[in-house]
Every structure is written in C-alpha cells, then in structure tokens.
C-alpha cells in the first residue's frame, strides 16, 4: 500500500474550499499514478460547522470528483491536517487511501456492520463517529467493540453548534457510523491525556447512580475538599456550610474527575491486559485507562458529590484539572511512542536500516539524538501511510500556546505523515468514551 494523500483549505464557501482541496489531492494522485499506484478507494472528510448545512452537496461533489471512493467523516468545531488547525472558522480536510476493498466496510444506522465471508475479512478495528445525543452511547460502543476481532475502536463525537451530521456513504444524523477495517489493515493507536491529578488515587466505596457517597470508606465530599486544599484539619463542618461551599464554587467548577474500572476480571480486555497500570501514572499524569468526567454538583446533606457518569463500587477515582504543560508533555510522549514503534518495526524487517545499525553499534544517546533529528526534519518513520487524530474541542491550539500549536507538536514529534482529524465533543478509544484527550491512530504498511 502507498502513503495516503491529504488536502486541506479554508474558504467562505464550501465549494471554494473543496476546489482548493481537490487541486492538492489531484496533484498528488497524478504524481503517484505515474508510478503505478492504485486509485483511491476510501476517503475521510472532516469539516467545520460552517459547511454542515451543505453536507449533502459536499458529499455529492466528492463522489463526482472521485467516483467509486467510499467516504466517511463528520463535523467538528475544528478540523486538522499535518501541522495545521482550522478552529472556529470554515475548514475542510480530505484524505484519500488506496486500501483493498475487501479490507474495509462502511457502516451506519441504515447499513450495519456485516458479517465476514472469511477470517481475513472480519472486522479487526473500527473508526467510529457518533452523535452526542445518542442514547446509551457507552453501551453501544462496547457492543460494537465486541463485534471486532481486537475490540479496539477509535474516533470521536461530532461537535457543532449548528447541525450534527455524519458522513458514511451518505449523510446521517444520530447514532453511530464509521468504517471497520480487516486484519490486513494494521494500525498503531495511542491516547494522550490533558489533565493533571490533584490528589491521591481513591476508591469508590459507596454510590447511588452518578452520586459518589463514600471514598475509601469515608464521606465523599470532605475527601473532595481535602484533595482541593479547601479543608483544613478539624474544620469539616465549617467547610460544609453553605457560605463556605459558595466560596468554593469557582474552584469546584475547574475540577474534573478521573475514573478507572474496578480491578479484576470482567471489565474489558484493555484493562485486564494492563493490570500494573494505576490510576495516577508516573510524572503526575493519567494513563490511557483513565477517562475524565465533569463534576456536576455537590450534596452537603449526604456529604456527597455527583459526576457526569454512573459510578460503581470499586471504581478508582482521582480529582484533576486541565493543565497545558502536562498536556504538551504527554502529547510528545504519545507521538514519540508511536514513532519508536514504527522505527523498531522497520529495524526488525531490514537489518541494514540506520535504526538497526544504531541498535547494533551506537550508544543509546546517539540513537536517540538521531531519532529526534529525523523528527525535526519532518521525515515520517518508515511504514507510516497516514493518520487520523481526534482531539477534544477543549484542547486545540490556544490550550497549547497558540494557533495550530497542538498539530505542530504532533508534526514535529511524528514527522510529516499524511494526517486528518477533527476536534470532537468526546473521544473514542479502545471501547470507551473519553474527554479532554487526543486519540492518534496511524496506519501501517
């Protein structure tokens, strides 16, 4: 398989943006056609809400330009390509790939995931787009994950203040859609968190729906106030008084909650495969098994608090807040891990590669410096065909220091790999729904 091709643009009119994108794509496709590359079969299309009302016309125009290509995508408050973001402005990104047609299938509410005629055609992984109003979305994601060989999903929730719309060989509103990939389409996927823990990892010992009643066997609300440094020794009653709680509201509004599943069997393959991972990872950041939820209220009468998810006894819980420094550090960590995996694969397949030579003779420091230099030169690691990056709508460039800063960090660390993505109302990875994260998935040759 050949590397994917990408085009991106902004324009007041969707048709103008598409014309600019098409010019970029056709130039790349023409060059590759001369080298005998196969025509594209699958396309990703992400657009900002400025073009959402024209989704049907946009899809029709894409089909007219590239007949026979199956398109999937959705709307976001922002979209991105390698090194660039279009956030809160008109924006369109399109990526085309030449994948074997028996190795992917587009699905939606009207065309569900089909069974396979052979083991090679079974769905191994799936890219998923979801409407934010979909009832019981976590359960639907878990059910879809169970229908894939690996149980691994990646993607995100549509995000628009206008029309929520999805593309899946048609235009849809509501439910799930996306594309499932066969076992011969290999991906490397990682999650980066954007929050910093504020206190120790605790365990839910009593709860009622989304209300946490007790942590580590003690009333939950005082534990929350203690971890936020709002509760001194011996003043629990004073801290729970209405006046004190009103004064604490600004601090509570900035506070989020990180959750993990209870330990033991029956809580998902991803959790069971990493029993050594704790709620709070090293360096004061979360691991990818943690999902972040909003704190939505306090109950002084029951000394409890409520969060935006139904909780169960035994769950791990830690209070946290968004942190730009930690988000930048973890983003670099994620991209470096992905790049190193590709370079190690290339080394294993070809012992004459520079990576193999460095492993045989160079010092670790020299090899690391060479890796950083290759990334700085924006050279994608061997075997990278293309990538999809889904980031939280609460992240984006400004959170990382300036316009397009997040995607520039990705490009610097990962190299100039063809990439598209969008800023979502929630991120999907493994079989779970995340928040305040970035999900990077790279396709392998």
QUIPEDA-V528103 format. One record per residue. OMEGA is omega as a letter, one per 20 degrees, with the letter a starting at -180 (* if undefined). Layout:
# QUIPEDA-V528103
OMEGA ; OMEGA
This chain:
# QUIPEDA-V528103
a ; r ; a ; r ; a ; r ; r ; a ; r ; a ; r ; r ; r ; a ; r ; r ; a ; r ; r ; r ; a ; r ; r ; a ; a ; r ; r ; a ; r ; r ; a ; r ; r ; r ; r ; r ; r ; r ; a ; r ; a ; r ; r ; r ; r ; a ; r ; a ; r ; a ; a ; a ; a ; a ; a ; r ; r ; r ; r ; r ; r ; r ; r ; a ; a ; a ; r ; r ; r ; a ; r ; r ; r ; a ; r ; r ; r ; r ; a ; r ; a ; r ; a ; r ; r ; a ; a ; r ; r ; a ; a ; r ; a ; r ; r ; a ; r ; r ; r ; a ; r ; a ; r ; r ; r ; r ; r ; r ; r ; r ; a ; r ; a ; r ; a ; r ; r ; r ; a ; a ; a ; r ; r ; r ; r ; r ; a ; r ; a ; r ; a ; a ; a ; r ; r ; a ; r ; r ; r ; r ; r ; r ; r ; r ; r ; a ; r ; a ; a ; a ; a ; r ; r ; a ; a ; a ; r ; a ; r ; r ; r ; a ; r ; a ; r ; r ; r ; a ; a ; r ; a ; r ; a ; r ; a ; r ; r ; a ; r ; a ; r ; a ; a ; r ; a ; r ; r ; a ; r ; r ; r ; a ; a ; a ; r ; r ; a ; a ; a ; r ; a ; a ; r ; a ; r ; a ; r ; a ; r ; a ; r ; a ; a ; r ; a ; r ; a ; r ; a ; a ; r ; r ; r ; a ; r ; a ; r ; a ; r ; a ; r ; a ; r ; a ; a ; a ; r ; a ; a ; r ; a ; a ; a ; r ; r ; r ; a ; a ; r ; r ; a ; r ; r ; a ; r ; a ; r ; a ; r ; r ; r ; r ; r ; a ; r ; a ; r ; a ; a ; r ; a ; a ; a ; a ; a ; a ; r ; a ; r ; a ; r ; r ; r ; r ; a ; r ; a ; r ; a ; r ; a ; r ; r ; r ; a ; r ; r ; a ; a ; a ; r ; a ; a ; r ; a ; r ; a ; r ; r ; a ; r ; r ; a ; r ; r ; a ; r ; r ; a ; r ; r ; a ; a ; a ; r ; r ; r ; a ; a ; r ; r ; r ; a ; a ; r ; r ; r ; a ; a ; r ; r ; a ; r ; r ; a ; r ; a ; a ; a ; a ; r ; a ; r ; r ; r ; r ; a ; a ; a ; a ; a ; r ; r ; a ; r ; r ; r ; r ; r ; r ; r ; a ; r ; r ; r ; r ; r ; r ; r ; r ; r ; r ; r ; a ; a ; a ; r ; r ; r ; a ; r ; r ; r ; r ; r ; a ; a ; r ; a ; r ; a ; r ; r ; a ; a ; a ; r ; r ; r ; a ; a ; a ; a ; a ; a ; r ; r ; a ; r ; r ; a ; r ; a ; r ; a ; a ; a ; r ; a ; r ; a ; r ; a ; r ; r ; a ; r ; r ; a ; r ; a ; r ; a ; r ; *
